[in-house]
Amino acid sequence: MSDVLVIESNRPLSDRERDFLEGAGFTLYIAENNATALRLIDEKSIQAIILNCEVPDEDSFALCRKLRDRVNVPIMFATTGSSEEDIVRGLGLGADDYMVPPFTGTVLIAHLRAHLASYERLLQKDSPKGRAEVGMVIDSLVIRPKARQALIDGKQIPLTGKEFDLLFFLASHPNEVFSKDQLFESVWGLDPIGESATVTVHINRLREKLKATAGRPYDAITTVWGAGYRFQTDPELVTRSRKRRR
């Protein structure tokens, strides 16, 4: 059964969650603060995260952003913070679900199992016939959307869920320019509401991972100043973009 991380500072509530989740067969880890949560993410094979909004040492939305950048697993808010703005913001930062009490342990477990099953399908790396997915091939870059996998020079790029979605979206629209707001709406599926800076962070990390995995400059994702970003497939434009940054 799956390993689940519960981030909850209220001990009686976390004990109650432990009882019904372990009773359902899950292996449970409890973190009462940000530092413990991030340590457990690094040390354990966490397959799902349940996050409460009242984390004592950091805003829970900032913590959600950090978690989503580190791991590609279901993240579920289970919290009393029920304003529409909170729900939209949490989902926009990469959470898969936002549950507001009252709900039973049975309902929480049903949501958790549904998200785990969905991620398992998305992360399946082989087709039913057992053959690797060919995917989208752009020079040395290969993107396999069914497997949610990207490789460069044959080496897998360690992308988070939203980094993969962003790369796949840009590569699917070569040479088109998209603003931060357009990318946020298209990839995160929500109105920007002041969160377009999220796109900049993900673009920068995506570029770093492409370069690090390739072991050489890889400048296909270019900045169009004052307009946004594009996935550039014209080698001459990529070269000129690289020269401008020197």
C-alpha positions in Angstrom: 0.0 0.0 0.0 1.1 3.6 -0.6 3.2 5.8 1.7 1.3 8.9 2.6 2.7 12.1 4.2 0.3 14.1 6.4 1.4 17.7 7.2 -0.7 18.6 10.2 0.3 20.6 13.4 -2.8 19.7 15.3 -1.8 16.5 17.2 -5.3 15.2 18.0 -6.3 15.7 14.3 -3.2 14.0 13.0 -3.7 11.1 15.4 -7.3 10.7 14.1 -6.0 10.8 10.5 -3.4 8.2 11.3 -6.0 5.9 12.8 -8.3 5.7 9.7 -5.5 5.9 7.1 -3.5 3.2 8.7 -6.7 1.2 9.2 -7.2 1.5 5.4 -3.7 0.0 4.8 -1.7 3.1 4.1 1.8 3.7 5.6 1.6 7.1 7.3 4.2 9.7 8.1 3.3 12.8 10.1 5.1 16.2 9.8 4.1 19.0 12.1 6.2 21.7 10.3 7.8 22.6 7.0 11.3 21.4 7.8 10.1 17.9 8.8 7.9 17.7 5.7 10.7 18.5 3.3 13.1 16.1 5.1 10.6 13.2 4.9 10.0 14.0 1.2 13.8 13.6 0.6 14.2 10.5 2.8 11.0 8.5 2.1 9.3 7.2 -1.0 6.2 9.4 -0.4 3.4 8.6 -2.9 0.8 11.2 -1.7 0.6 14.2 0.5 -2.3 15.6 2.6 -1.6 19.2 3.6 -3.4 21.3 6.3 -3.4 25.1 5.8 -2.2 25.8 9.3 1.5 25.0 9.1 3.3 26.9 11.9 6.6 27.9 10.3 5.5 28.7 6.8 2.5 29.7 4.7 0.9 26.5 3.5 0.7 27.8 -0.1 4.4 28.4 -0.2 5.0 24.9 1.2 2.6 23.5 -1.5 4.7 25.2 -4.2 7.9 23.7 -2.8 6.4 20.3 -2.5 5.1 20.4 -6.1 8.5 21.5 -7.4 10.1 18.5 -5.6 7.8 15.6 -6.3 5.2 14.5 -8.8 2.7 12.9 -6.5 -0.9 13.7 -5.5 -1.1 16.7 -3.2 -4.4 17.2 -1.3 -5.4 20.1 0.9 -7.6 19.0 3.8 -8.3 22.2 5.7 -10.8 24.6 7.2 -9.6 27.4 5.0 -12.5 27.4 2.6 -12.6 30.8 0.9 -12.9 30.6 -2.9 -9.6 32.5 -3.2 -7.8 29.9 -1.0 -9.3 27.0 -3.0 -8.4 28.5 -6.4 -4.9 29.5 -5.2 -4.2 26.1 -3.8 -5.2 24.3 -6.9 -3.3 26.8 -9.0 -0.1 26.1 -7.1 -0.2 22.4 -8.1 -2.6 20.8 -5.5 -4.7 18.0 -7.0 -7.6 18.4 -4.5 -8.9 20.8 -1.9 -11.2 19.2 0.6 -13.1 21.4 3.2 -14.5 19.8 6.4 -16.8 18.3 7.3 -15.9 15.1 5.5 -15.6 11.6 6.8 -12.4 9.4 6.8 -14.1 7.2 4.3 -14.5 10.1 1.9 -10.9 11.3 2.4 -9.7 7.7 1.7 -11.8 7.5 -1.5 -10.4 10.8 -2.8 -6.9 9.6 -1.9 -7.3 6.3 -3.7 -8.8 8.0 -6.8 -5.8 10.4 -7.1 -3.3 7.6 -6.6 -5.0 5.6 -9.3 -5.0 8.5 -11.6 -1.3 9.2 -11.1 -0.5 5.5 -11.6 -2.1 5.6 -15.0 -0.4 8.8 -16.0 3.0 7.6 -14.9 2.7 4.2 -16.7 5.8 4.1 -18.9 4.9 1.2 -21.2 2.0 0.8 -23.7 -0.3 -2.2 -23.3 1.8 -4.1 -25.9 4.9 -3.6 -23.7 6.6 -1.3 -26.2 8.1 2.0 -25.2 6.1 5.1 -26.3 7.8 6.9 -29.2 6.4 10.3 -28.3 7.4 13.7 -29.6 10.9 13.9 -31.0 12.6 17.3 -31.5 16.2 16.9 -32.3 17.8 15.4 -29.2 14.7 15.9 -27.1 12.1 13.2 -26.7 8.8 13.9 -24.9 6.5 10.9 -24.0 3.2 12.4 -22.9 1.6 9.0 -21.9 4.5 8.1 -19.7 4.9 11.8 -18.6 8.6 11.4 -19.4 11.2 13.6 -21.2 14.6 12.6 -22.3 17.5 14.6 -23.8 20.4 12.7 -25.5 18.7 9.5 -24.2 18.9 10.7 -20.6 15.8 11.2 -18.5 15.2 14.7 -17.3 14.0 14.8 -13.6 11.0 16.9 -14.1 8.1 17.7 -11.6 4.6 17.4 -12.9 4.1 21.0 -13.8 7.6 21.3 -15.3 6.7 18.4 -17.6 3.3 20.0 -18.4 5.0 23.3 -19.2 7.7 21.7 -21.5 5.1 19.6 -23.3 2.8 22.6 -23.9 5.6 24.8 -25.2 7.1 22.0 -27.4 3.6 21.3 -28.8 3.4 24.9 -30.0 6.8 25.5 -31.5 7.9 29.0 -32.3 4.7 30.5 -30.8 5.1 33.2 -28.1 3.1 32.9 -24.9 2.8 35.4 -22.1 3.2 34.4 -18.5 -0.5 34.8 -18.0 -1.3 32.6 -21.0 1.0 29.9 -19.9 -0.4 30.0 -16.4 -4.0 29.7 -17.7 -3.0 26.9 -20.2 -0.8 24.8 -18.0 -2.2 25.4 -14.5 -5.8 25.7 -15.9 -6.8 28.7 -13.8 -6.8 32.5 -14.0 -3.4 34.0 -13.0 -4.7 36.1 -10.1 -1.3 37.4 -9.3 0.5 34.0 -9.6 2.1 34.5 -13.0 5.5 34.7 -11.2 5.1 30.9 -10.8 5.7 30.6 -14.6 9.1 32.4 -14.3 10.3 30.0 -11.6 9.2 26.9 -13.5 10.8 28.2 -16.8 14.1 28.9 -15.0 14.2 25.5 -13.4 13.1 23.8 -16.6 16.0 25.5 -18.4 18.5 24.4 -15.7 17.4 20.8 -15.8 17.6 20.6 -19.6 21.1 22.0 -19.5 22.2 19.9 -16.6 20.8 16.7 -18.1 22.3 17.4 -21.5 25.6 18.5 -20.1 25.7 21.4 -22.6 23.8 24.6 -23.4 20.2 23.9 -24.5 18.5 27.1 -25.4 15.3 26.1 -27.1 13.1 27.8 -24.5 13.8 31.5 -25.3 12.6 34.7 -23.7 10.9 37.2 -26.0 11.4 40.4 -24.0 8.1 42.2 -23.2 6.1 39.3 -24.6 6.8 36.0 -23.0 8.4 32.7 -23.9 8.6 30.3 -26.8 10.0 26.9 -27.7 12.3 27.8 -30.6 13.0 25.1 -33.2 14.8 27.3 -35.7 18.6 26.6 -35.0 19.6 30.1 -36.2 17.3 31.8 -33.8 18.5 29.6 -30.9 22.1 30.5 -31.8 21.3 34.2 -31.9 19.4 34.0 -28.6 22.4 32.4 -27.0 24.8 35.1 -28.3 22.5 37.9 -27.0 22.7 36.4 -23.5 26.6 36.4 -23.4 
